[in-house]
Amino acid sequence: MALRLTGEERTAALAGIPDWSMVGDRDAITRTFRFPDFNAAFGFMTRVAIKADRMDHHPEWSNVYNTVSVVMTTHDAGGLTDLDISLAKFMDGIAG
């Protein structure tokens, strides 16, 4: 099981993903991605789904047309872990 990040670890990790922000009432991070159209948004989600399945770590997300809203947290750890940061960095990398 992944371990929840400490305060210092969280601060350092978030510095590496500046487009993500903490969710106000949860130990989780969030970001909204916008794409040119639905096809691009769905392609992004497909690529993330493949990576997430390999990691056995899945985002909370929703899609409306060209927008994908994501929340990352590790439920069995009760908050933010390295798994969330790793998948967030992957998403940032493929979003362009």
Biopython code that builds the backbone (N, CA, C, O; Angstrom):
import numpy as np
from Bio.PDB.StructureBuilder import StructureBuilder

atoms = [
    (1, "MET", "N", (0.832, -1.186, 0.000)),
    (1, "MET", "CA", (0.000, 0.000, 0.000)),
    (1, "MET", "C", (0.878, 1.252, 0.000)),
    (1, "MET", "O", (1.898, 1.308, 0.688)),
    (2, "ALA", "N", (0.475, 2.238, -0.767)),
    (2, "ALA", "CA", (1.194, 3.509, -0.820)),
    (2, "ALA", "C", (0.996, 4.269, 0.486)),
    (2, "ALA", "O", (-0.049, 4.169, 1.128)),
    (3, "LEU", "N", (2.010, 5.024, 0.863)),
    (3, "LEU", "CA", (1.946, 5.802, 2.100)),
    (3, "LEU", "C", (1.564, 7.247, 1.806)),
    (3, "LEU", "O", (2.033, 7.842, 0.835)),
    (4, "ARG", "N", (0.719, 7.794, 2.645)),
    (4, "ARG", "CA", (0.283, 9.183, 2.526)),
    (4, "ARG", "C", (1.479, 10.109, 2.681)),
    (4, "ARG", "O", (2.335, 9.894, 3.539)),
    (5, "LEU", "N", (1.532, 11.144, 1.843)),
    (5, "LEU", "CA", (2.635, 12.097, 1.901)),
    (5, "LEU", "C", (2.550, 12.955, 3.157)),
    (5, "LEU", "O", (1.465, 13.345, 3.588)),
    (6, "THR", "N", (3.719, 13.244, 3.739)),
    (6, "THR", "CA", (3.784, 14.169, 4.871)),
    (6, "THR", "C", (3.647, 15.591, 4.338)),
    (6, "THR", "O", (3.651, 15.806, 3.126)),
    (7, "GLY", "N", (3.527, 16.545, 5.226)),
    (7, "GLY", "CA", (3.404, 17.950, 4.827)),
    (7, "GLY", "C", (4.551, 18.419, 3.954)),
    (7, "GLY", "O", (4.330, 19.057, 2.924)),
    (8, "GLU", "N", (5.783, 18.106, 4.358)),
    (8, "GLU", "CA", (6.965, 18.514, 3.585)),
    (8, "GLU", "C", (7.013, 17.802, 2.245)),
    (8, "GLU", "O", (7.334, 18.416, 1.228)),
    (9, "GLU", "N", (6.697, 16.514, 2.232)),
    (9, "GLU", "CA", (6.688, 15.743, 0.981)),
    (9, "GLU", "C", (5.625, 16.288, 0.025)),
    (9, "GLU", "O", (5.863, 16.394, -1.178)),
    (10, "ARG", "N", (4.466, 16.628, 0.559)),
    (10, "ARG", "CA", (3.383, 17.179, -0.253)),
    (10, "ARG", "C", (3.804, 18.503, -0.877)),
    (10, "ARG", "O", (3.596, 18.725, -2.070)),
    (11, "THR", "N", (4.389, 19.374, -0.081)),
    (11, "THR", "CA", (4.835, 20.681, -0.573)),
    (11, "THR", "C", (5.845, 20.520, -1.696)),
    (11, "THR", "O", (5.748, 21.195, -2.721)),
    (12, "ALA", "N", (6.809, 19.638, -1.513)),
    (12, "ALA", "CA", (7.827, 19.394, -2.542)),
    (12, "ALA", "C", (7.206, 18.797, -3.804)),
    (12, "ALA", "O", (7.552, 19.190, -4.918)),
    (13, "ALA", "N", (6.298, 17.857, -3.626)),
    (13, "ALA", "CA", (5.666, 17.207, -4.782)),
    (13, "ALA", "C", (4.821, 18.199, -5.571)),
    (13, "ALA", "O", (4.864, 18.202, -6.801)),
    (14, "LEU", "N", (4.060, 19.033, -4.888)),
    (14, "LEU", "CA", (3.201, 19.999, -5.576)),
    (14, "LEU", "C", (4.009, 21.049, -6.330)),
    (14, "LEU", "O", (3.526, 21.613, -7.312)),
    (15, "ALA", "N", (5.227, 21.315, -5.883)),
    (15, "ALA", "CA", (6.086, 22.260, -6.602)),
    (15, "ALA", "C", (6.412, 21.744, -8.002)),
    (15, "ALA", "O", (6.672, 22.532, -8.912)),
    (16, "GLY", "N", (6.399, 20.427, -8.175)),
    (16, "GLY", "CA", (6.700, 19.830, -9.473)),
    (16, "GLY", "C", (5.507, 19.716, -10.398)),
    (16, "GLY", "O", (5.661, 19.323, -11.554)),
    (17, "ILE", "N", (4.306, 20.054, -9.908)),
    (17, "ILE", "CA", (3.094, 20.002, -10.739)),
    (17, "ILE", "C", (2.278, 21.289, -10.485)),
    (17, "ILE", "O", (1.198, 21.238, -9.896)),
    (18, "PRO", "N", (2.806, 22.430, -10.934)),
    (18, "PRO", "CA", (2.218, 23.725, -10.571)),
    (18, "PRO", "C", (0.802, 23.976, -11.098)),
    (18, "PRO", "O", (0.125, 24.871, -10.593)),
    (19, "ASP", "N", (0.333, 23.227, -12.084)),
    (19, "ASP", "CA", (-1.017, 23.433, -12.600)),
    (19, "ASP", "C", (-2.081, 22.700, -11.793)),
    (19, "ASP", "O", (-3.275, 22.846, -12.057)),
    (20, "TRP", "N", (-1.654, 21.917, -10.815)),
    (20, "TRP", "CA", (-2.566, 21.193, -9.940)),
    (20, "TRP", "C", (-2.730, 21.979, -8.653)),
    (20, "TRP", "O", (-1.825, 22.703, -8.239)),
    (21, "SER", "N", (-3.891, 21.835, -8.019)),
    (21, "SER", "CA", (-4.115, 22.513, -6.742)),
    (21, "SER", "C", (-4.783, 21.559, -5.761)),
    (21, "SER", "O", (-5.392, 20.564, -6.152)),
    (22, "MET", "N", (-4.656, 21.882, -4.494)),
    (22, "MET", "CA", (-5.284, 21.072, -3.458)),
    (22, "MET", "C", (-6.794, 21.262, -3.506)),
    (22, "MET", "O", (-7.288, 22.356, -3.778)),
    (23, "VAL", "N", (-7.512, 20.188, -3.239)),
    (23, "VAL", "CA", (-8.967, 20.251, -3.095)),
    (23, "VAL", "C", (-9.242, 20.772, -1.690)),
    (23, "VAL", "O", (-8.654, 20.289, -0.723)),
    (24, "GLY", "N", (-10.124, 21.744, -1.573)),
    (24, "GLY", "CA", (-10.346, 22.429, -0.304)),
    (24, "GLY", "C", (-10.660, 21.555, 0.889)),
    (24, "GLY", "O", (-10.096, 21.768, 1.963)),
    (25, "ASP", "N", (-11.531, 20.590, 0.743)),
    (25, "ASP", "CA", (-11.984, 19.827, 1.900)),
    (25, "ASP", "C", (-11.493, 18.381, 1.919)),
    (25, "ASP", "O", (-12.021, 17.551, 2.659)),
    (26, "ARG", "N", (-10.487, 18.083, 1.109)),
    (26, "ARG", "CA", (-9.965, 16.711, 1.012)),
    (26, "ARG", "C", (-8.454, 16.743, 0.868)),
    (26, "ARG", "O", (-7.884, 17.756, 0.463)),
    (27, "ASP", "N", (-7.809, 15.637, 1.198)),
    (27, "ASP", "CA", (-6.382, 15.494, 0.939)),
    (27, "ASP", "C", (-6.248, 14.921, -0.475)),
    (27, "ASP", "O", (-5.963, 13.739, -0.670)),
    (28, "ALA", "N", (-6.466, 15.813, -1.455)),
    (28, "ALA", "CA", (-6.506, 15.439, -2.860)),
    (28, "ALA", "C", (-6.073, 16.637, -3.698)),
    (28, "ALA", "O", (-6.067, 17.773, -3.224)),
    (29, "ILE", "N", (-5.712, 16.365, -4.952)),
    (29, "ILE", "CA", (-5.348, 17.423, -5.883)),
    (29, "ILE", "C", (-6.297, 17.400, -7.077)),
    (29, "ILE", "O", (-6.914, 16.379, -7.380)),
    (30, "THR", "N", (-6.401, 18.545, -7.746)),
    (30, "THR", "CA", (-7.307, 18.651, -8.881)),
    (30, "THR", "C", (-6.708, 19.504, -9.991)),
    (30, "THR", "O", (-5.884, 20.390, -9.763)),
    (31, "ARG", "N", (-7.156, 19.198, -11.195)),
    (31, "ARG", "CA", (-6.789, 19.995, -12.360)),
    (31, "ARG", "C", (-7.865, 19.792, -13.421)),
    (31, "ARG", "O", (-8.455, 18.716, -13.527)),
    (32, "THR", "N", (-8.112, 20.838, -14.202)),
    (32, "THR", "CA", (-9.018, 20.754, -15.338)),
    (32, "THR", "C", (-8.198, 20.925, -16.605)),
    (32, "THR", "O", (-7.435, 21.881, -16.743)),
    (33, "PHE", "N", (-8.365, 19.986, -17.525)),
    (33, "PHE", "CA", (-7.685, 20.017, -18.817)),
    (33, "PHE", "C", (-8.686, 20.414, -19.885)),
    (33, "PHE", "O", (-9.829, 19.959, -19.866)),
    (34, "ARG", "N", (-8.264, 21.266, -20.823)),
    (34, "ARG", "CA", (-9.122, 21.647, -21.952)),
    (34, "ARG", "C", (-8.399, 21.305, -23.253)),
    (34, "ARG", "O", (-7.194, 21.514, -23.392)),
    (35, "PHE", "N", (-9.166, 20.777, -24.193)),
    (35, "PHE", "CA", (-8.633, 20.306, -25.472)),
    (35, "PHE", "C", (-9.394, 20.961, -26.615)),
    (35, "PHE", "O", (-10.443, 21.566, -26.392)),
    (36, "PRO", "N", (-8.883, 20.851, -27.828)),
    (36, "PRO", "CA", (-9.559, 21.484, -28.968)),
    (36, "PRO", "C", (-10.973, 20.956, -29.225)),
    (36, "PRO", "O", (-11.838, 21.693, -29.699)),
    (37, "ASP", "N", (-11.203, 19.673, -28.910)),
    (37, "ASP", "CA", (-12.510, 19.081, -29.183)),
    (37, "ASP", "C", (-12.687, 17.804, -28.356)),
    (37, "ASP", "O", (-11.794, 17.402, -27.610)),
    (38, "PHE", "N", (-13.848, 17.184, -28.505)),
    (38, "PHE", "CA", (-14.162, 15.968, -27.764)),
    (38, "PHE", "C", (-13.196, 14.840, -28.092)),
    (38, "PHE", "O", (-12.772, 14.109, -27.196)),
    (39, "ASN", "N", (-12.845, 14.690, -29.354)),
    (39, "ASN", "CA", (-11.955, 13.613, -29.767)),
    (39, "ASN", "C", (-10.610, 13.705, -29.037)),
    (39, "ASN", "O", (-10.090, 12.694, -28.567)),
    (40, "ALA", "N", (-10.059, 14.890, -28.944)),
    (40, "ALA", "CA", (-8.775, 15.079, -28.248)),
    (40, "ALA", "C", (-8.925, 14.787, -26.758)),
    (40, "ALA", "O", (-8.049, 14.166, -26.157)),
    (41, "ALA", "N", (-10.026, 15.230, -26.161)),
    (41, "ALA", "CA", (-10.262, 14.973, -24.735)),
    (41, "ALA", "C", (-10.399, 13.480, -24.472)),
    (41, "ALA", "O", (-9.835, 12.958, -23.510)),
    (42, "PHE", "N", (-11.149, 12.798, -25.327)),
    (42, "PHE", "CA", (-11.354, 11.367, -25.140)),
    (42, "PHE", "C", (-10.065, 10.592, -25.392)),
    (42, "PHE", "O", (-9.803, 9.598, -24.715)),
    (43, "GLY", "N", (-9.263, 11.028, -26.349)),
    (43, "GLY", "CA", (-7.965, 10.403, -26.581)),
    (43, "GLY", "C", (-7.066, 10.528, -25.358)),
    (43, "GLY", "O", (-6.386, 9.574, -24.980)),
    (44, "PHE", "N", (-7.065, 11.706, -24.742)),
    (44, "PHE", "CA", (-6.305, 11.926, -23.509)),
    (44, "PHE", "C", (-6.770, 10.954, -22.422)),
    (44, "PHE", "O", (-5.953, 10.320, -21.755)),
    (45, "MET", "N", (-8.080, 10.847, -22.255)),
    (45, "MET", "CA", (-8.617, 9.960, -21.227)),
    (45, "MET", "C", (-8.239, 8.503, -21.500)),
    (45, "MET", "O", (-7.958, 7.745, -20.571)),
    (46, "THR", "N", (-8.233, 8.124, -22.749)),
    (46, "THR", "CA", (-7.866, 6.748, -23.109)),
    (46, "THR", "C", (-6.417, 6.459, -22.749)),
    (46, "THR", "O", (-6.110, 5.409, -22.186)),
    (47, "ARG", "N", (-5.526, 7.392, -23.075)),
    (47, "ARG", "CA", (-4.108, 7.197, -22.746)),
    (47, "ARG", "C", (-3.895, 7.140, -21.235)),
    (47, "ARG", "O", (-3.114, 6.326, -20.742)),
    (48, "VAL", "N", (-4.589, 8.001, -20.508)),
    (48, "VAL", "CA", (-4.485, 7.993, -19.040)),
    (48, "VAL", "C", (-5.052, 6.690, -18.486)),
    (48, "VAL", "O", (-4.485, 6.112, -17.559)),
    (49, "ALA", "N", (-6.160, 6.227, -19.044)),
    (49, "ALA", "CA", (-6.780, 4.990, -18.562)),
    (49, "ALA", "C", (-5.832, 3.803, -18.685)),
    (49, "ALA", "O", (-5.766, 2.961, -17.789)),
    (50, "ILE", "N", (-5.105, 3.736, -19.785)),
    (50, "ILE", "CA", (-4.150, 2.639, -19.975)),
    (50, "ILE", "C", (-3.051, 2.706, -18.921)),
    (50, "ILE", "O", (-2.711, 1.692, -18.311)),
    (51, "LYS", "N", (-2.493, 3.901, -18.704)),
    (51, "LYS", "CA", (-1.442, 4.087, -17.700)),
    (51, "LYS", "C", (-1.985, 3.792, -16.296)),
    (51, "LYS", "O", (-1.334, 3.104, -15.510)),
    (52, "ALA", "N", (-3.166, 4.309, -15.987)),
    (52, "ALA", "CA", (-3.759, 4.116, -14.664)),
    (52, "ALA", "C", (-4.008, 2.641, -14.389)),
    (52, "ALA", "O", (-3.789, 2.166, -13.274)),
    (53, "ASP", "N", (-4.461, 1.926, -15.393)),
    (53, "ASP", "CA", (-4.717, 0.499, -15.210)),
    (53, "ASP", "C", (-3.418, -0.254, -14.926)),
    (53, "ASP", "O", (-3.383, -1.153, -14.086)),
    (54, "ARG", "N", (-2.359, 0.119, -15.631)),
    (54, "ARG", "CA", (-1.042, -0.512, -15.382)),
    (54, "ARG", "C", (-0.547, -0.223, -13.970)),
    (54, "ARG", "O", (0.083, -1.070, -13.337)),
    (55, "MET", "N", (-0.841, 0.990, -13.480)),
    (55, "MET", "CA", (-0.425, 1.389, -12.137)),
    (55, "MET", "C", (-1.371, 0.831, -11.064)),
    (55, "MET", "O", (-1.036, 0.833, -9.879)),
    (56, "ASP", "N", (-2.529, 0.364, -11.472)),
    (56, "ASP", "CA", (-3.601, -0.022, -10.561)),
    (56, "ASP", "C", (-3.944, 1.149, -9.641)),
    (56, "ASP", "O", (-4.104, 1.000, -8.429)),
    (57, "HIS", "N", (-4.050, 2.317, -10.272)),
    (57, "HIS", "CA", (-4.352, 3.559, -9.550)),
    (57, "HIS", "C", (-5.192, 4.429, -10.470)),
    (57, "HIS", "O", (-4.729, 4.833, -11.536)),
    (58, "HIS", "N", (-6.411, 4.719, -10.071)),
    (58, "HIS", "CA", (-7.371, 5.301, -10.999)),
    (58, "HIS", "C", (-7.858, 6.669, -10.538)),
    (58, "HIS", "O", (-8.138, 6.866, -9.356)),
    (59, "PRO", "N", (-7.960, 7.619, -11.474)),
    (59, "PRO", "CA", (-8.417, 8.964, -11.119)),
    (59, "PRO", "C", (-9.924, 9.027, -10.926)),
    (59, "PRO", "O", (-10.673, 8.177, -11.407)),
    (60, "GLU", "N", (-10.340, 10.053, -10.211)),
    (60, "GLU", "CA", (-11.743, 10.458, -10.200)),
    (60, "GLU", "C", (-11.822, 11.530, -11.283)),
    (60, "GLU", "O", (-11.117, 12.536, -11.203)),
    (61, "TRP", "N", (-12.668, 11.332, -12.294)),
    (61, "TRP", "CA", (-12.699, 12.321, -13.362)),
    (61, "TRP", "C", (-14.050, 12.385, -14.039)),
    (61, "TRP", "O", (-14.892, 11.499, -13.899)),
    (62, "SER", "N", (-14.226, 13.468, -14.778)),
    (62, "SER", "CA", (-15.424, 13.627, -15.581)),
    (62, "SER", "C", (-15.043, 14.334, -16.869)),
    (62, "SER", "O", (-14.028, 15.029, -16.941)),
    (63, "ASN", "N", (-15.873, 14.145, -17.881)),
    (63, "ASN", "CA", (-15.625, 14.733, -19.191)),
    (63, "ASN", "C", (-16.907, 15.359, -19.712)),
    (63, "ASN", "O", (-17.962, 14.724, -19.723)),
    (64, "VAL", "N", (-16.805, 16.607, -20.143)),
    (64, "VAL", "CA", (-17.878, 17.273, -20.867)),
    (64, "VAL", "C", (-17.238, 17.909, -22.095)),
    (64, "VAL", "O", (-16.429, 18.830, -21.985)),
    (65, "TYR", "N", (-17.614, 17.404, -23.258)),
    (65, "TYR", "CA", (-17.107, 17.820, -24.553)),
    (65, "TYR", "C", (-15.572, 17.874, -24.562)),
    (65, "TYR", "O", (-14.927, 16.828, -24.636)),
    (66, "ASN", "N", (-14.981, 19.061, -24.489)),
    (66, "ASN", "CA", (-13.523, 19.189, -24.611)),
    (66, "ASN", "C", (-12.811, 19.371, -23.273)),
    (66, "ASN", "O", (-11.624, 19.695, -23.244)),
    (67, "THR", "N", (-13.517, 19.168, -22.179)),
    (67, "THR", "CA", (-12.971, 19.415, -20.849)),
    (67, "THR", "C", (-12.942, 18.134, -20.026)),
    (67, "THR", "O", (-13.923, 17.393, -19.965)),
    (68, "VAL", "N", (-11.795, 17.888, -19.392)),
    (68, "VAL", "CA", (-11.640, 16.745, -18.497)),
    (68, "VAL", "C", (-11.242, 17.291, -17.129)),
    (68, "VAL", "O", (-10.195, 17.924, -16.988)),
    (69, "SER", "N", (-12.068, 17.049, -16.133)),
    (69, "SER", "CA", (-11.785, 17.475, -14.761)),
    (69, "SER", "C", (-11.328, 16.257, -13.972)),
    (69, "SER", "O", (-11.967, 15.205, -14.002)),
    (70, "VAL", "N", (-10.209, 16.414, -13.262)),
    (70, "VAL", "CA", (-9.582, 15.283, -12.574)),
    (70, "VAL", "C", (-9.364, 15.615, -11.103)),
    (70, "VAL", "O", (-8.983, 16.733, -10.755)),
    (71, "VAL", "N", (-9.612, 14.629, -10.246)),
    (71, "VAL", "CA", (-9.232, 14.684, -8.833)),
    (71, "VAL", "C", (-8.396, 13.442, -8.573)),
    (71, "VAL", "O", (-8.783, 12.338, -8.956)),
    (72, "MET", "N", (-7.256, 13.616, -7.927)),
    (72, "MET", "CA", (-6.369, 12.509, -7.584)),
    (72, "MET", "C", (-6.214, 12.416, -6.069)),
    (72, "MET", "O", (-5.905, 13.405, -5.405)),
    (73, "THR", "N", (-6.430, 11.224, -5.536)),
    (73, "THR", "CA", (-6.173, 10.887, -4.147)),
    (73, "THR", "C", (-6.041, 9.375, -4.072)),
    (73, "THR", "O", (-6.510, 8.670, -4.966)),
    (74, "THR", "N", (-5.423, 8.875, -3.037)),
    (74, "THR", "CA", (-5.291, 7.429, -2.866)),
    (74, "THR", "C", (-6.218, 7.023, -1.726)),
    (74, "THR", "O", (-5.924, 7.255, -0.554)),
    (75, "HIS", "N", (-7.330, 6.421, -2.089)),
    (75, "HIS", "CA", (-8.374, 6.133, -1.111)),
    (75, "HIS", "C", (-7.898, 5.227, 0.022)),
    (75, "HIS", "O", (-8.201, 5.490, 1.186)),
    (76, "ASP", "N", (-7.160, 4.167, -0.297)),
    (76, "ASP", "CA", (-6.750, 3.240, 0.769)),
    (76, "ASP", "C", (-5.673, 3.813, 1.675)),
    (76, "ASP", "O", (-5.418, 3.267, 2.748)),
    (77, "ALA", "N", (-5.033, 4.913, 1.260)),
    (77, "ALA", "CA", (-4.052, 5.580, 2.117)),
    (77, "ALA", "C", (-4.679, 6.770, 2.846)),
    (77, "ALA", "O", (-4.059, 7.352, 3.736)),
    (78, "GLY", "N", (-5.891, 7.126, 2.473)),
    (78, "GLY", "CA", (-6.563, 8.245, 3.119)),
    (78, "GLY", "C", (-6.085, 9.607, 2.687)),
    (78, "GLY", "O", (-6.264, 10.585, 3.413)),
    (79, "GLY", "N", (-5.469, 9.692, 1.501)),
    (79, "GLY", "CA", (-5.004, 10.989, 1.024)),
    (79, "GLY", "C", (-3.984, 10.880, -0.082)),
    (79, "GLY", "O", (-3.880, 9.860, -0.762)),
    (80, "LEU", "N", (-3.248, 11.932, -0.246)),
    (80, "LEU", "CA", (-2.298, 12.090, -1.348)),
    (80, "LEU", "C", (-1.059, 11.222, -1.157)),
    (80, "LEU", "O", (-0.465, 11.199, -0.079)),
    (81, "THR", "N", (-0.671, 10.501, -2.227)),
    (81, "THR", "CA", (0.533, 9.661, -2.202)),
    (81, "THR", "C", (1.355, 9.910, -3.458)),
    (81, "THR", "O", (0.956, 10.666, -4.344)),
    (82, "ASP", "N", (2.510, 9.259, -3.513)),
    (82, "ASP", "CA", (3.368, 9.336, -4.701)),
    (82, "ASP", "C", (2.652, 8.834, -5.952)),
    (82, "ASP", "O", (2.946, 9.294, -7.055)),
    (83, "LEU", "N", (1.717, 7.897, -5.796)),
    (83, "LEU", "CA", (0.957, 7.406, -6.953)),
    (83, "LEU", "C", (0.178, 8.542, -7.609)),
    (83, "LEU", "O", (0.127, 8.628, -8.836)),
    (84, "ASP", "N", (-0.423, 9.406, -6.813)),
    (84, "ASP", "CA", (-1.181, 10.539, -7.343)),
    (84, "ASP", "C", (-0.268, 11.511, -8.080)),
    (84, "ASP", "O", (-0.602, 12.002, -9.159)),
    (85, "ILE", "N", (0.874, 11.777, -7.491)),
    (85, "ILE", "CA", (1.823, 12.710, -8.101)),
    (85, "ILE", "C", (2.348, 12.136, -9.419)),
    (85, "ILE", "O", (2.459, 12.852, -10.414)),
    (86, "SER", "N", (2.663, 10.860, -9.417)),
    (86, "SER", "CA", (3.170, 10.211, -10.623)),
    (86, "SER", "C", (2.149, 10.262, -11.758)),
    (86, "SER", "O", (2.504, 10.589, -12.891)),
    (87, "LEU", "N", (0.899, 9.947, -11.473)),
    (87, "LEU", "CA", (-0.121, 9.968, -12.515)),
    (87, "LEU", "C", (-0.427, 11.403, -12.955)),
    (87, "LEU", "O", (-0.706, 11.638, -14.131)),
    (88, "ALA", "N", (-0.379, 12.349, -12.040)),
    (88, "ALA", "CA", (-0.570, 13.764, -12.399)),
    (88, "ALA", "C", (0.532, 14.214, -13.360)),
    (88, "ALA", "O", (0.247, 14.900, -14.342)),
    (89, "LYS", "N", (1.759, 13.847, -13.097)),
    (89, "LYS", "CA", (2.876, 14.205, -13.983)),
    (89, "LYS", "C", (2.701, 13.555, -15.356)),
    (89, "LYS", "O", (2.991, 14.177, -16.379)),
    (90, "PHE", "N", (2.236, 12.329, -15.380)),
    (90, "PHE", "CA", (1.976, 11.668, -16.664)),
    (90, "PHE", "C", (0.924, 12.441, -17.446)),
    (90, "PHE", "O", (1.092, 12.692, -18.640)),
    (91, "MET", "N", (-0.168, 12.821, -16.773)),
    (91, "MET", "CA", (-1.223, 13.576, -17.439)),
    (91, "MET", "C", (-0.701, 14.907, -17.988)),
    (91, "MET", "O", (-1.008, 15.286, -19.118)),
    (92, "ASP", "N", (0.083, 15.603, -17.181)),
    (92, "ASP", "CA", (0.664, 16.869, -17.633)),
    (92, "ASP", "C", (1.505, 16.651, -18.886)),
    (92, "ASP", "O", (1.452, 17.445, -19.826)),
    (93, "GLY", "N", (2.274, 15.579, -18.893)),
    (93, "GLY", "CA", (3.161, 15.303, -20.012)),
    (93, "GLY", "C", (2.442, 15.007, -21.306)),
    (93, "GLY", "O", (2.903, 15.413, -22.372)),
    (94, "ILE", "N", (1.319, 14.307, -21.240)),
    (94, "ILE", "CA", (0.633, 13.952, -22.484)),
    (94, "ILE", "C", (-0.388, 15.021, -22.898)),
    (94, "ILE", "O", (-0.843, 15.036, -24.041)),
    (95, "ALA", "N", (-0.740, 15.903, -21.976)),
    (95, "ALA", "CA", (-1.720, 16.944, -22.311)),
    (95, "ALA", "C", (-1.119, 18.015, -23.225)),
    (95, "ALA", "O", (-1.837, 18.703, -23.951)),
    (96, "GLY", "N", (0.205, 18.143, -23.175)),
    (96, "GLY", "CA", (0.868, 19.095, -24.065)),
    (96, "GLY", "C", (0.937, 20.478, -23.599)),
    (96, "GLY", "O", (1.480, 21.337, -24.294)),
]
sb = StructureBuilder()
sb.init_structure("model")
sb.init_model(0)
sb.init_chain("A")
sb.init_seg("    ")
for serial, (resi, resn, name, xyz) in enumerate(atoms, 1):
    if name == "N":
        sb.init_residue(resn, " ", resi, " ")
    sb.init_atom(name, np.array(xyz, "f"), 0.0, 1.0, " ", f" {name:<3s}", serial, name[0])
structure = sb.get_structure()
